[in-house]
Amino acid sequence: MAGKTIFKQIIDREAPAKIVYEDEQCLAFEDIHPAAPTHLIVIPKKEIVSVDGIEPEDEALIGHLFVAIRKIVAKLGVTGGYRVVTNCGPDSGQMVMHLHFHVLAGRKLGRLG
């Protein structure tokens, strides 16, 4: 991977972020351009480019990320539901090439599809 992504810089504390959750495998922080009242980014500390970069040995890590998301929304008192979104590749809108999940809540979200 050429150079550090902004997410790796956040993990390494070289770039600022409003961190709301951290454990040994992942980190969650507020999105700097929120699309909802609650808009978090949840990332693995392991550098994985996107869903396409997930390997069989990452299966437990990916499960851990979703368990962490559940803990985070409970900790923040999110009610009424939330959305978890990930983009895979530039054509999908992925801007940072480090696997990440957007967690959106705090307002009624429109239907997808």
C-alpha positions as CSV (number, residue, x, y, z in Angstrom):
1,M,0.0,0.0,0.0
2,A,1.6,3.3,-1.1
3,G,1.7,5.8,1.6
4,K,-0.6,6.0,4.6
5,T,-4.3,6.6,4.2
6,I,-6.0,9.2,6.4
7,F,-7.5,6.3,8.3
8,K,-4.1,4.7,9.0
9,Q,-2.9,8.2,10.1
10,I,-5.9,8.3,12.5
11,I,-5.1,4.9,13.8
12,D,-1.5,6.0,14.4
13,R,-2.6,9.3,16.0
14,E,-0.9,11.3,13.2
15,A,-4.2,12.9,12.1
16,P,-7.0,14.2,14.4
17,A,-10.4,12.5,14.8
18,K,-13.2,12.6,17.3
19,I,-12.9,8.9,18.4
20,V,-16.0,7.4,20.0
21,Y,-14.8,3.8,20.3
22,E,-11.6,1.8,20.2
23,D,-10.5,-1.7,21.0
24,E,-7.6,-3.9,20.0
25,Q,-9.1,-4.5,16.5
26,C,-11.0,-1.5,15.4
27,L,-11.6,2.2,15.8
28,A,-14.8,4.4,15.4
29,F,-14.9,8.1,14.9
30,E,-17.2,10.9,13.8
31,D,-17.4,11.6,10.0
32,I,-16.1,15.1,9.3
33,H,-18.8,15.5,6.6
34,P,-21.9,14.0,8.3
35,A,-24.8,12.9,6.2
36,A,-27.0,12.3,9.3
37,P,-27.1,13.6,12.9
38,T,-25.1,10.5,13.9
39,H,-22.5,9.6,11.2
40,L,-19.6,7.4,12.3
41,I,-16.8,5.7,10.5
42,V,-15.8,2.3,11.8
43,I,-12.5,0.8,10.6
44,P,-10.4,-2.2,11.3
45,K,-6.9,-1.4,12.5
46,K,-5.7,-4.0,10.0
47,E,-5.2,-2.3,6.6
48,I,-7.6,-3.9,4.2
49,V,-8.3,-1.9,1.1
50,S,-12.0,-2.8,0.7
51,V,-14.5,-5.7,0.7
52,D,-12.5,-7.0,-2.2
53,G,-9.4,-7.2,0.0
54,I,-11.0,-9.3,2.7
55,E,-9.3,-12.7,3.0
56,P,-10.6,-15.9,4.6
57,E,-8.4,-15.2,7.7
58,D,-10.2,-11.9,8.2
59,E,-13.6,-13.6,8.9
60,A,-13.4,-13.2,12.6
61,L,-12.3,-9.5,12.3
62,I,-15.2,-8.7,10.0
63,G,-17.6,-10.3,12.6
64,H,-15.9,-8.3,15.3
65,L,-16.5,-5.1,13.4
66,F,-20.3,-5.7,13.3
67,V,-20.4,-6.6,17.0
68,A,-18.5,-3.4,17.7
69,I,-21.0,-1.4,15.7
70,R,-23.8,-2.8,17.8
71,K,-21.9,-1.8,21.0
72,I,-21.2,1.7,19.7
73,V,-24.8,2.5,18.7
74,A,-26.0,1.1,22.1
75,K,-23.4,3.3,23.9
76,L,-24.5,6.3,22.0
77,G,-28.2,5.6,22.7
78,V,-29.2,5.4,19.1
79,T,-32.9,4.5,18.8
80,G,-35.2,4.0,15.9
81,G,-32.7,2.2,13.7
82,Y,-29.5,2.9,11.9
83,R,-27.8,2.1,8.5
84,V,-24.5,0.5,8.0
85,V,-22.9,1.2,4.5
86,T,-19.6,0.3,2.9
87,N,-18.4,1.2,-0.6
88,C,-16.1,-1.0,-2.6
89,G,-13.9,0.7,-5.2
90,P,-13.8,4.1,-6.8
91,D,-17.0,3.6,-8.9
92,S,-19.0,3.0,-5.8
93,G,-17.8,6.3,-4.2
94,Q,-15.0,4.8,-2.0
95,M,-12.7,7.7,-1.4
96,V,-10.3,6.2,1.2
97,M,-8.8,2.9,0.3
98,H,-9.1,1.4,3.7
99,L,-12.1,-0.8,4.5
100,H,-14.6,1.2,6.5
101,F,-18.3,1.2,7.4
102,H,-20.5,4.3,7.6
103,V,-23.0,4.2,10.5
104,L,-25.8,6.6,10.0
105,A,-28.6,7.4,12.4
106,G,-30.6,10.2,14.0
107,R,-33.1,10.8,11.3
108,K,-35.4,8.9,9.0
109,L,-33.3,7.5,6.2
110,G,-34.7,7.0,2.7
111,R,-35.1,3.6,1.2
112,L,-32.4,2.2,-0.9
113,G,-33.1,0.6,-4.2
